[in-house]
């Protein structure tokens, strides 16, 4: 683990550059834009990342950068499910035992992507560029369209929107005061009958999947660097397979229903 002075320098030096899609409606902001009442908020509205350092396995250090967006506007079509107020995302950089960056993990929806430092696009020698997807804010290492499986909409992250070098705010589990807020960062609440809806998120220290509590485990569970699905239609075979399977299952269900109905006739 780096010394406290080295941690401060490393966090500042590796603060990411956030590149938005050209159609982004809810760009990176600060906690001041929270759509619900959260105690102890910083009222500075200039875009920020909220950084902390925590030990990594093997004697290294994870640098985490949490990003807040006022809303997640991506949905799954006419039912508009998936949208929610407030959106916390995160990327992390591992500083190895020798004091050099060697790995990054970028959050993408319910998962993440893990890549070596040599595969990261950077501004200057140390600032990783994060390409955030339009409305969903999933973080990618390269600009492009990610072809996701239906009913999930594709992620569009062309990187042609505003590129922000945000201010850095250092956080811990208890500081600033708003880090202790256990509630949700918005009023969105999923309905039991719609599995695709989402609640507004909880704050960084209360996130699941080990993002805060076990960054090594979260990194291990992330998929390794991917080179597929970077263009529209590239992974449509998955959608076709699922769609064909779904239609087949529906057909079997209808056939079974008709058979039972015939048997019941006098």
N, C-alpha and C positions, 0 to 999 in steps of 0.2 A: 504494500500500500504506500502511495506517495505521502510525503510529509504535507502538513497543512499548507505551507507556503507553495509547494509544488502543485498541490491540488488546485489552488486558486489560479495559478498560472496556466495549468493544463485546461481547466474548465473554460477560461477565457480564450485560450489559443484555439481550441477545437469547437467553439460555438458554431453550429451549423448555419449555412445559408439556406433559406427556405424559398424554393422556386415554385410559384403557383402555376396552375393551368390557366390558359387565357380566358376561360369562362368561369373562373372561381367566383362564387357569390359571398362566401364567408371566409375571408383570408385570415391568416394568423393575426391574433390580437393579444390582449393581455387579460388577466383575471378581472380587470376593471369592467370588462364587457360581459361578465357573467349574467345570464338572463334570470337569475334568481338571487334572493338575498343571502349572501354568504358573509359571515362576520369577519371583520378585520381585513377587508380587501385593500390592496394597493390601488389607488385611484389613478395611477399613471396609465394612460391608454396607449402609449407607444408599444408596438409589437414587442413581445418578449419571449424568451425561452427560460424555463425554470430548471436550473442545473444542480446536480448533486454528484458526489463521488462516493463510491462504496467499494469495499474490497472484492477483488476477483480471484478465482481459484488460481493457484500457482504463483501467488505473490504479486499479481497485477492489480489494476484498478479499473473499475467501470465508471465512465463518465456518462451520466444520464441527462438527457435534455427533454423536458416535458413541454409540450406545446398546447396552447388552448385556442379553440375556435368557438365562436359564439353559437354556431349551429352546424349540424350535419344535414345537408339538404339533399343528399342522394336518397332515392327511393326505388321501389320495384314496380313502377308503372302506375296504373290507375288507382290502385288501393293506397298509394302514397306511403306504404309501410317502409320502415327503415329510417325515416326522418326523425330527428330528435333535437331538442334544444341543448346546447352545450356539447363540446366534444374535446376530450383529452387524447392526445397522441404522444408518442415517445420514440426517440432513437437513442441508441447508446453506443459508445466507443470504448473499446478496451485498450488500456495502456498496459503493455506487457511488463514483465519483471525488469526489463532493461530500460524502461522509461520511454518506449516508442509505441505508437499506435499500431495494432496488428489485426483488429477485427471490428466490424460494426454489425449492429442488429437494427433493422428498420421495422417498426410495427406496421402491419397490414391487416386491417379488420380484426378477426379473431386470432390471427397467426402473426408470423414475422418472417423476415428473410435475413439470413446471416451470410456475410461476405467478408473476404479478406480486405485489408486496407488497400492493397494494390488495385482492387476493383472499384474503388470509390472515386467518383468525380469530385474535384476539390476546387475551391477558390483559394489561391495561394497554396502553401505547402500543407496546411493543417485543417482548414475548414471544410468539412464534408458538405456537399450539396444534397439537399433533400428535395426530391420532386414529389409534391403532394398532389394527390388525385382530386379532380374536380368534385367538390361537394362532399366526398367521403373522407378526404384528408389521409388516406392510406399513403404511406411513405415509400418511395421507390428510389433506386440508385441510378436509374436512367430515365430519360423522358420517353414517352410513348403511350400506346394504348394497351392495357392488360385485359385480355379476353377472359372474362370470368364465366363460370358455369351458370346457366339459367337456373333460378330466376334472378340471380344477382346481376345487376347492370355492369357493363364494362367500366373499368377505371381509366379515365382519361387524364393523363399527366403530361401535357406537351411541354411544360416548362417555359412557355412564352408569356406567361403573366408576370406579375410583379415579383421580383426577387428581393427578399428582405434579409438583411443582416441584423438580426434582432438584438436588443439589449439582453444582457444576462442577469438573472436574479438567482442568487444561491438559496436553496431551500434545504430543509431537513424534515424529519418526521413531525416536528412540532413547531417549526418556524419557517415562514411568518405565521401569524395566528391562523390565517385561513387554511393552512395545511392540516389543522386539527378538525376541520369541518367534516363530519361523517355523512352529511346529507348529499343529495344529488345536485348537480350543477345545471339545473333546468327543471321545468315542470313536465316534461314528456313522460308518459307512463304507458307501457305496453298493455294491450288487451289480451286476455287469456285465449281468445279465439283466433288470434293472429300471431303465429309463431315467428313472423318476420319483423314484427315491430320491436322497438328497443326503448328501454327507459333512458332518461338522461343519465350520464355517467357519474360515478363517484370520483373523488379527488385522487391525486397520484398515490398517496400512501395507502389507499384502500382498494386499489386496482387488483383484479384477480390475475391468474396465470403466473404468479410470481414476478410480475413486471417490476414491482417495487421490492418485495421481500426476498426474491431469489433470482437476481439477474443472470447468474450462471445457468440455472435451470431453464430460464426463459430462452437464453441463447441456445442451449442444447436442443430444445424443442423446436426451434425455428428451422425452416427448411434451408438448405444450402443455396447458394447463388443460382438463380434460374436464368436461362437464356431463351426459354420458350414463352409463348403467349404475349409477346411484345408487339403484336400487330393484330388488327381487327380480323377475326375469323380464323386465327391461327390454331385455336383450340376448340373449334366448333364441333369436332368429333365427340368431345365430352358431352356437349349439349345434345347432339343428335342421339347419342347412346342413351342418355337419361330420358330424353323426350320419347324415343322409340320404346324404351322400357316402360315409361309411364303410360303411353298410349296402349301398349300391349296389356298392361295390368288393368287398365280401364275397360278394354275390350273383353277380357276374361270375366271381369266383375259383371258387366252388362249381360254377357252370355249366361252366366250362372243365375242372374236374377230372372231372365226370361225363361230359363229351364224350370226354375221353381214355380214361376207363375203358371206355366202350362200344366204342371202336375197338379196344381190346386184347382184347376177348372173341372167342373163336374162332367 
